[in-house]
Amino acid sequence: MSEETNEELQTFYGVVNVSHNGQIVIPAKLRKDLNIKQGDQLIVVRSNDGEDILLVKMEKMDRILKETGFGLKKPY
């Protein structure tokens, strides 16, 4: 078994609850660490097994797509 370094470990920010409206609150420390501000857009992705969700900042996804020859454009 190989030893894991801190760079290989995920950072745990806490547990969130889903409100009756289906909303969650992203922990303040995570918002600060990732520079997520009010109005920022996040892409919501479901894992292939249907067990997990992933949030990706729109600006990061746009950079990834541009690097692969694609880009995102708002329809309006």
C-alpha positions, 0 to 999 in steps of 0.5 A, spaced: 500 500 500 502 506 498 503 512 502 498 518 500 501 525 500 496 531 502 496 533 495 492 526 494 487 527 499 480 530 498 479 536 503 473 535 507 469 542 508 463 539 512 456 536 511 450 540 508 443 539 508 438 539 503 432 544 504 425 543 503 426 547 496 432 542 494 437 548 496 444 547 499 449 552 502 456 551 500 460 552 506 463 559 507 470 556 508 470 552 501 466 559 498 472 563 500 478 557 498 475 557 491 473 564 490 465 563 489 461 569 489 454 571 489 452 570 482 457 565 480 455 559 476 456 552 477 455 546 473 452 540 476 454 533 474 451 527 476 456 521 476 455 515 472 453 510 478 448 516 480 450 516 487 454 523 487 454 530 484 460 534 482 459 542 482 464 545 477 465 553 476 462 555 469 469 559 468 473 553 469 469 549 465 469 554 459 477 554 460 477 546 459 472 546 453 476 552 450 483 547 451 479 542 447 477 546 442 470 548 444 467 554 448 461 555 451 456 561 449 450 564 452 444 563 448 442 570 448 
